[in-house]
Amino acid sequence: MDSGRAVIANRVRAYLSGFFNWCIERGVIEVSPPAGVKPPAKEVSRDRVLSDDENRRFWKACRQIGQPWGPMSQVLLLTGQRRNEVSGITDGEISGETWHLSADRTKNGKAHDVHLTEIARGVLAGVERIKCTAGYIFTTTGETPVSGFTKALRNVAKRMADIAEEERGEPVEIPKWSYLDLRRTAATSMARLGIPVRVTEAVLNRTSGTGGGIVAVYQRHDYADEKRQALEAWARFVMQLVEGG
């Protein structure tokens, strides 16, 4: 799996260039050391979305792998939330059908309520709890949330390939995907289901796009009902794929 080192290298080069250009402007140096040095790697915008067959195999693979990574991965797909948000979920954040993320738990610093469908609640309820003062659901130590995502994803992907090979009777190469791609898959699938873009953005807790700018200032509707309906439709679609396979 891509570790992100190429992107980090590009960012380091950009920061250094900015710093040395600042030094040149103030007469500290005459030539910027990074001048003429090309970016270490070409960045490609990620647009990977899992197909229906891949979603079905993904779900089955997660079932076979078991906890904590199987259920955690399933919740990622069902909710469309970010990896660190899902991996750090606690029993204390859940009230009935609502998972509440405080502002310090979200990437954009905005508190967020996520509707948990019956399927999602079932997945979470099936996780055997390890005694943990913080209440983490996905933990192997009882002290911190799970880590080691690269290895976990590799195991899920390998199991997906095994399932595909069993189904087709020949080796099947599954293109690389990341946990972020599960979020993109959920968003793209909601569009297929006719969910308005603004509702999908609300589900994902995104403030860019149709929810940015002046809309973010004056639009205070929280889309709670719409988010619930969108996630219910998405969960039904996933189960139809799984049960129909």
N, C-alpha and C positions, 0 to 999 in steps of 0.2 A: 504494500500500500504506500501511496505517496506520503512521505513524512512532512512535507512542506519546507524542506531545507532549501530548495531552489528559490522559493518565494522569499524566505528569510534573507538569503544571500542578496537578492535584488534590493530588498528594503535597506539592508546595511549599506550597500553601495550608494543608494539614493541619499541616505542620511549623511554619509561621509562627504558626498559631493556638495551637499548643501552647506555643511560645516566649512569645508575648505574654500568654497566660493565666498562665504562670509569673511574668512580670513584674508582672501585676496582683496575684497572691497575695503578692508581696513589697513591694507599695506603690511600685513603680518607675513605673508608669503607672496610670491610672484606667480607660481604655477600650482594648479590643483593636482595632487598626485593621482586621483582617479580619472583625470582628463584623458579621453581617448580609450578608456577601458569600457568594453561593452558589458551589458548586464550579463551576469553569470548564466542565466537561463531564460528561455522564452516562456512567458506565462500564458496559459491558455484558460480562458473563461470556462468554468465548469458548467455543464448543462446536462449532466447525467440524470436520467429519470428511469427508475426501474419499470420494466414492462409488466403486463398483467401476469405472465408466466413467472417472471422473476419475483414478483410480490408473493405469489402463491408458494413458490419454493422457499422464499425467504421465511415465510411464516412457519412452514413445516420444519425448516432447518432450526429455527428458534425453539420450537417445541422439543426437538430431539436433543438440542444442546442443554436445555434446562437452565436453572438459575446459577448465577444472577444475570448472565449475559443474554440468554434467550428472552426472558421476560422484559428486560430493560430495552432490548432492541425492538420488541413488539410494541412497547409503549411509545418509543420514538416514532415508529411508523404511524400508529393510531392517532397520536396527538399532534404531530408535526412540530413539536417543541425542540429546542436546542439540546445538544448532547449533555452539556454540563447541568442544564436545568433538570433533565430527566434523571441523570445518574445521581443527582443530589436530592431527589425527592424524599420527603419524610412523611411518616404517618401524621404528624402534626399539621402538615400543610393541606391535608385532605379532610373535607367536611362533606359528607354525603356524596353527591355527584360532582362536587367542585374541588379542584386542586388550585389552591391559592399560592401564587408566587409573589413574594414581597419584592419591593423595588431593588433591594440589594441582591436578589437572586436572578435578575434578568440582565441581559446584555445591554439593553437600552435604558436601564434604570427606571423603568415604569412597571408598577405593580400589575399583575396579570392574573386573571382567572381563567382556568382551562376546564371545560366540561369533560368529565370522564364518562364515557359510554359504558354500558353494561359489560361489553367485551373488555374494555380497558380496566374496569374495576375488578373483573374476574381474573385478569392477568395479575394484577397487583395483589389480590387476595390470595392467589396461589403461591406467592413467594414466601418461603419459610423464613420467618424473622430470626435474625441473629441478635442477641441482646446488645442493645446499643443505646447509650444515653441520649444521643442526638436524634434517634429515631429513624436513621437511614434505612430505607427499604432495600436498596441495592448496595450491599456491603459484604465484604469477605472478612473484614477485620473486627467489625463491631465498633470501630472508632472513626473510620473515614468512609466516604463513598467509594465505589469501585473505581479502579484505574486500570491502565493497560489496554486502552481501547484498540490499538493497532492489532494486537494479538487476538483480541476478541473478535474483531471484524474479520480478520483472516480466517478464523475458525468457522464463522457463520458462512462466509463466502465459499469455503471448501465444502461445507456440508450441502450448500445449495448446488454446487457442481456435482456432488455425488448423487443427489436426488434427481437432477436433470439426466445424469447418465443412466440411472436406473429406469427412468421413464422412457428414454429414447433408445436405450440399448447400445449406446456409443458415447465416447467422451464428448462433453459439451463445454466449450469455453465461454465463461460468463465475463463480460467486460468489467473492469475494475469499478468499484463504487465505494462511496464513503458514507459515514453516518449522516453527513450534511445532505447527501443525496436523498436520504429518506424524507427529510424535511421538504426538499424540492419535489419529491414524488407525491407527497401528500398535497402540496399546493397545486401541482399540475393536475392531479386527479380531481381535486375539488372543482377546478375549471371545467373539466370534462363532465362533471355532474351538474353543471349549471350554477355553481355557487358564484355570486358576484365577487369581483376582485376585492372590493373594500371589505367584504366579510372575511375572505381568506386572509387578508392582511391583519384583520383583527384577531383571527384565530392564531396567527403566527406571532402576534404582538410586534408587528412592524409599523413604524411611523413614517416610512418613506413612501414613495409612490402616491397613490390616491389619498393616503392619510397624512401626507406631509404638508408643510407650508401653512397657509392660512386655515386649511381644513383642520389641522392639528390644534390650532388655537381656539377655534370657535365650535368645532364639532365635538360635543361631549357625550353623545350616545355611545353606550358601551357595547352594543351589539350582542348582548348576552344571549338572547333567544336565537338570533341568527347564527351565532357561533355554535350553540348547542345543536341546532338543526344540521349545520354543515358537518360537524364531527360525527353525528349520528349517521348521516348519509354516507360518509367516508367509511365508517366502521362496517356498515352493512355491505358496502361494495367489496371491502377486503374479505369479509366472511363468505360472500358469494363466490369470490375467486377461489378461496380455500376449499369450500365445500363442493364446488363444481369441478375441482381438479381430481 
